[in-house]
């Protein structure tokens, strides 16, 4: 959310029911390597997730969706799915593409205690930089948006110290 890397018309706070944000993907490219994986976020089953839904201009849709797919669909770690989101500031629902973590992927990380995630967060460094910076930037961006994510906040004492 803090680095979408594409042009958009608007970004609106939205709630996705049935999924929650979690550091559930061993990153072999962007925030780690196969030898020293980092962790990145995935949408996993259960709970709910408050985030952003991006509106893309019609003329930019193909280029933008191709770019996002190329970034997100490395290997088998995510499945692309269309889900219904409730816009937080409006009484409407919208359908949007999202990426859900694939439990069958070898890069899937089952739930862990915050302290058990720290070796991956501290070691991970890939094409887009360090995993630690990724986690810090995500926590700070969510705070700026007024989004409290309990699982990420549990990591804050470890990464923001």
C-alpha positions as CSV (number, residue, x, y, z in Angstrom):
1,X,0.0,0.0,0.0
2,X,2.8,2.4,0.7
3,X,4.4,1.8,-2.6
4,X,1.8,0.9,-5.3
5,X,4.1,1.6,-8.2
6,X,1.3,2.4,-10.6
7,X,-0.9,5.4,-11.5
8,X,-4.4,5.5,-10.0
9,X,-7.4,7.8,-10.0
10,X,-8.1,7.3,-6.3
11,X,-7.3,5.2,-3.3
12,X,-10.1,4.5,-0.9
13,X,-10.1,2.8,2.5
14,X,-11.9,-0.5,2.2
15,X,-12.7,-3.6,4.3
16,X,-12.2,-7.1,3.1
17,X,-14.1,-9.7,5.2
18,X,-12.8,-13.3,5.5
19,X,-9.1,-12.4,5.1
20,X,-6.4,-10.8,7.2
21,X,-3.0,-9.3,6.4
22,X,-0.1,-11.3,7.6
23,X,3.6,-11.8,7.1
24,X,3.0,-15.2,5.5
25,X,5.2,-15.3,2.4
26,X,8.9,-16.2,2.4
27,X,10.3,-13.7,-0.1
28,X,13.0,-15.1,-2.4
29,X,13.1,-12.0,-4.7
30,X,12.0,-8.6,-3.4
31,X,12.9,-8.8,0.3
32,X,15.1,-11.8,0.5
33,X,16.8,-14.6,-1.5
34,X,16.2,-18.4,-1.6
35,X,19.2,-18.9,0.7
36,X,18.2,-16.1,3.1
37,X,14.4,-15.5,2.7
38,X,12.7,-12.4,4.1
39,X,9.0,-12.2,4.7
40,X,6.3,-10.2,2.9
41,X,2.6,-9.7,3.5
42,X,-0.1,-11.9,2.1
43,X,-3.8,-12.0,2.6
44,X,-4.6,-15.2,4.5
45,X,-7.9,-16.8,5.4
46,X,-9.9,-15.6,8.4
47,X,-10.7,-12.3,10.1
48,X,-10.9,-9.1,8.1
49,X,-8.5,-6.6,6.6
50,X,-8.7,-2.9,6.4
51,X,-6.7,-1.5,3.5
52,X,-7.0,0.5,0.3
53,X,-8.8,-0.1,-3.0
54,X,-7.3,1.6,-6.0
55,X,-9.4,3.0,-8.8
56,X,-7.6,2.7,-12.2
57,X,-8.5,4.8,-15.2
58,X,-10.0,2.8,-18.0
59,X,-7.3,3.8,-20.5
60,X,-4.6,2.5,-18.0
61,X,-6.3,-0.7,-16.9
62,X,-4.4,-3.2,-19.2
63,X,-1.0,-1.7,-18.6
64,X,-1.5,-1.4,-14.9
65,X,-3.0,-4.9,-14.4
66,X,-0.2,-6.4,-16.4
67,X,2.4,-4.6,-14.3
68,X,0.8,-5.6,-11.0
69,X,0.5,-9.2,-12.2
70,X,4.1,-9.3,-13.2
71,X,5.1,-8.1,-9.8
72,X,2.8,-10.2,-7.7
73,X,2.6,-13.5,-9.6
74,X,6.2,-14.7,-9.3
75,X,5.9,-18.4,-8.8
76,X,2.9,-19.9,-7.0
77,X,2.8,-17.9,-3.9
78,X,-0.4,-16.0,-4.6
79,X,-3.7,-16.6,-6.4
80,X,-5.3,-13.7,-8.1
81,X,-8.9,-13.4,-7.0
82,X,-11.8,-10.9,-7.4
83,X,-13.3,-10.1,-4.0
84,X,-16.0,-7.8,-2.6
85,X,-14.8,-4.8,-0.5
86,X,-16.8,-2.5,1.6
87,X,-15.7,1.1,1.2
88,X,-15.1,2.5,4.6
89,X,-16.2,6.1,3.9
90,X,-19.1,5.2,1.6
91,X,-22.0,2.8,2.0
92,X,-21.2,0.8,-1.1
93,X,-19.4,-2.4,-2.0
94,X,-17.0,-2.7,-4.9
95,X,-15.4,-5.7,-6.5
96,X,-11.6,-5.6,-6.9
97,X,-8.7,-7.8,-7.8
98,X,-6.6,-8.9,-4.9
99,X,-3.9,-11.5,-4.2
100,X,-4.5,-14.3,-1.7
101,X,-1.6,-16.4,-0.3
102,X,-1.5,-19.9,-1.6
103,X,-1.2,-22.4,1.3
104,X,0.2,-25.1,-1.1
105,X,3.2,-22.9,-2.0
106,X,6.6,-23.8,-0.7
107,X,7.0,-20.1,0.2
108,X,3.9,-20.1,2.5
109,X,4.8,-19.4,6.2
110,X,2.2,-20.7,8.7
111,X,1.4,-18.4,11.6
112,X,4.3,-17.8,14.0
113,X,4.9,-15.8,17.2
114,X,6.4,-12.3,16.5
115,X,9.8,-13.2,17.9
116,X,10.0,-16.3,15.6
117,X,9.5,-14.0,12.6
118,X,12.5,-11.8,13.5
119,X,15.3,-14.0,12.0
120,X,13.6,-13.7,8.6
121,X,12.9,-10.0,9.0
122,X,16.5,-9.3,10.0
123,X,18.2,-11.5,7.3
124,X,16.0,-10.7,4.3
125,X,17.4,-8.4,1.7
126,X,16.4,-8.6,-2.0
127,X,15.8,-6.6,-5.1
128,X,13.6,-4.0,-3.4
129,X,15.7,-3.7,-0.2
130,X,15.6,-5.1,3.3
131,X,12.8,-6.9,4.8
132,X,13.2,-4.9,8.0
133,X,12.6,-1.6,6.1
134,X,9.6,-3.2,4.4
135,X,8.0,-4.1,7.8
136,X,8.9,-0.7,9.3
137,X,7.5,1.2,6.3
138,X,4.3,-0.9,6.3
139,X,3.7,-0.3,10.0
140,X,4.3,3.4,9.7
141,X,2.1,3.7,6.6
142,X,-0.8,1.9,8.2
143,X,-0.5,4.2,11.2
144,X,-0.6,7.2,8.9
145,X,-3.8,5.8,7.3
146,X,-5.3,5.3,10.8
147,X,-5.3,1.5,10.3
148,X,-4.4,-0.6,13.4
149,X,-3.0,-4.0,12.4
150,X,-2.6,-6.0,15.6
151,X,-0.2,-8.6,14.1
152,X,2.1,-6.0,12.6
153,X,1.9,-3.8,15.7
154,X,3.1,-6.8,17.7
155,X,6.3,-6.6,15.7
156,X,6.8,-2.8,16.3
157,X,8.8,-3.2,19.5
158,X,11.2,-5.5,17.7
159,X,11.7,-3.4,14.5
160,X,11.2,0.2,15.6
161,X,13.6,0.0,18.6
